[in-house]
């Protein structure tokens, strides 16, 4: 959530470079080692693993869209890509809860 907040803050400043960097380094495919995803994934149900992988891929796609928006000035694709990240979060949290 902190990374998403930092991304939104960067977007509010039109700082696409920072938004892209945060997304890729903290959430994207490049962040898997940072999170220890490979080690903990084996303890997760397959659906949760898939949702996590989907979120990481969505974050990497957002990073590219944010970089593109920095060049073109068109935020629509970047905002849609950001929504795809949070959709993965919402889907996973809706399906997997500690009770």
Secondary structure, DSSP 8 states (H G I E B T S, - for coil): -HHHHHHHHHHHTT-HHHHHHHIIIIISGGGHHHHTHHHHHTTS-HHHHHHHHHHHHHHHHHHHHHHHHHHH---HHHHHHHHHHHHHHHHHHHH----
